[in-house]
Amino acid sequence: MAIDQVHDLQYVYRKLLHSMSRPGTISSIKEPMIRMDYQITCNESLLLSALALLDGEVTFHILSDERPELIEKITEYTSAKYAPIQEADFIIVFHDDHEEAVQRAMKQCKVGSLIDPQQSSTWIIETSILQNEGNVLLKGPGIQSEMALQTGFSSTLWQARNERTKEFPMGFDMIFVDHESQIACVPRTTEVAQKEVG
Amino acid sequence: MKAKTHFAFFDEGSKKEIRRATLKAVAIPGYQVPFASREMPIARGWGTGGLQLTLSLIGKTDVLKVIDQGSDESVNAVSIKKLVQDTTGVQLTERTEEADIIQSRHRIPESELTKNQILVLQVPLPEPLRPIEAREYKTKRMHAEDDYSGAWLLLFEQIMKYGKTATTADHPVSVKDRYVMAPSPIPRFDNPKMDHSEALILLGAGREKKIYAVPPYTSVKSLAFDDYPFTVESFEGAHCHLCGTADVFMDELIDHDTGTTIYQCNDTAHCMDQLNKQEEVEVESIYV
């Protein structure tokens, strides 16, 4: 049985919206996952999140060079076009992608302009862990006081992200997806600080 | 021939486009994200922005409430409700606390909203700088440069002319100390409800093709001067002639029999709720 393009994707979108408006809040998209039967060599929750947002009007980029078959599959399923990192509306990152490559991509990706900050990229990132604990603290709109979030991102990557989002309203927004079909978001407005290891 | 409409009226491509714009709006609080506003079966300027947001959000299990200036039963609310229900089959409610999505024209309900609710506001004029600058090209640059002297000047001129800020509704707010935003024509009374709201607030302007948002727990300050602080409409000494509640936004009416001024809750669902509670107490006291 295939996923329902209308209702399952609506379900995923609402979870995405919930997590995007409450940065760090973990939502589960497990319910429609049982119907996923795409023959694809990547995390299916990641694909499901991409299916909810991508269509023929947007472009995407996959960081890894080792997955040419995925580009073809995503184009087939969503009609979205593949584009270089500087132009892509959505950037898909896998957990085995090299840290240097991710860091480089953060420097190159679209962050919008002061006049049109919405012309920025959205990152969909596969992660091996997603928990509300650890030493990364989130603050900002959508968060009552502060929120801990562990994503498997190193401090170097968070630094690179902070560097690229410091000129609000410019910046990029991130959607993290783990193997348990959990999602959490960190939009550009979120201040990410790292607790001192004491 | 009558074709069966797709779930939630829209084709999936339209929904996705609105959804992407909404996520961007949430990520940039107060910024008006342009979107390709669709042709709707109601006229532009009559809630098409709110309606499009609602249709992009709604799922089979959602419970919907639609109000028009506090009333669940006025024309705009009823026709929007009917359209959404005919195309989705969702459950409707008038009780604020039962709703998952609340679409509203020009009011924020009196009962406090919760974190599992989404408030969708219909916006006729999303650009707070439009009265001082007609060109979108210019206003976009003003927002980019954080140049809101025009918005302040408008308020200043009102003080010069009337001795106070004379905005009856749609009093401009500053979101997260960055974007100045039109909160839609809600009374000033409702402006403070936007500040650090528990619920996500989405605003849609169909005719002007803009979507913007206020995420939960976000600072929303009404523009005001130090010596002319922001004030809300005062209903001091007034109470609803039906349920007796004070401290809510009220409509001023004339009692035709006596010719005196009477007040009535503007939020009909809240008024009904109060009346039901009073009745419950009354019934309980009789049958002990």
Chai-1 contact restraints between the chains, C-beta under 6 A:
chainA,res_idxA,chainB,res_idxB,connection_type,confidence,min_distance_angstrom,max_distance_angstrom,comment,restraint_id
A,V6,B,F7,contact,1.0,0.0,6.0,A-B,restraint_1
A,Q10,B,G59,contact,1.0,0.0,6.0,A-B,restraint_2
A,Y13,B,R19,contact,1.0,0.0,6.0,A-B,restraint_3
A,M20,B,L23,contact,1.0,0.0,6.0,A-B,restraint_4
A,M20,B,V26,contact,1.0,0.0,6.0,A-B,restraint_5
A,S21,B,V26,contact,1.0,0.0,6.0,A-B,restraint_6
A,S21,B,L200,contact,1.0,0.0,6.0,A-B,restraint_7
A,S21,B,P215,contact,1.0,0.0,6.0,A-B,restraint_8
A,L53,B,R20,contact,1.0,0.0,6.0,A-B,restraint_9
A,D55,B,G13,contact,1.0,0.0,6.0,A-B,restraint_10
A,D55,B,K16,contact,1.0,0.0,6.0,A-B,restraint_11
A,L114,B,A144,contact,1.0,0.0,6.0,A-B,restraint_12
A,I115,B,K140,contact,1.0,0.0,6.0,A-B,restraint_13
A,I115,B,A144,contact,1.0,0.0,6.0,A-B,restraint_14
A,P117,B,I28,contact,1.0,0.0,6.0,A-B,restraint_15
A,Q118,B,K24,contact,1.0,0.0,6.0,A-B,restraint_16
A,Q118,B,V33,contact,1.0,0.0,6.0,A-B,restraint_17
A,P141,B,P29,contact,1.0,0.0,6.0,A-B,restraint_18
A,P141,B,K176,contact,1.0,0.0,6.0,A-B,restraint_19
A,P141,B,P215,contact,1.0,0.0,6.0,A-B,restraint_20
A,P141,B,T218,contact,1.0,0.0,6.0,A-B,restraint_21
A,G142,B,P215,contact,1.0,0.0,6.0,A-B,restraint_22
A,G142,B,P216,contact,1.0,0.0,6.0,A-B,restraint_23
A,G142,B,Y217,contact,1.0,0.0,6.0,A-B,restraint_24
A,Q144,B,Y217,contact,1.0,0.0,6.0,A-B,restraint_25
A,P169,B,I28,contact,1.0,0.0,6.0,A-B,restraint_26
A,P169,B,Y31,contact,1.0,0.0,6.0,A-B,restraint_27
A,D173,B,A27,contact,1.0,0.0,6.0,A-B,restraint_28
A,P187,B,A27,contact,1.0,0.0,6.0,A-B,restraint_29
A,R188,B,A27,contact,1.0,0.0,6.0,A-B,restraint_30
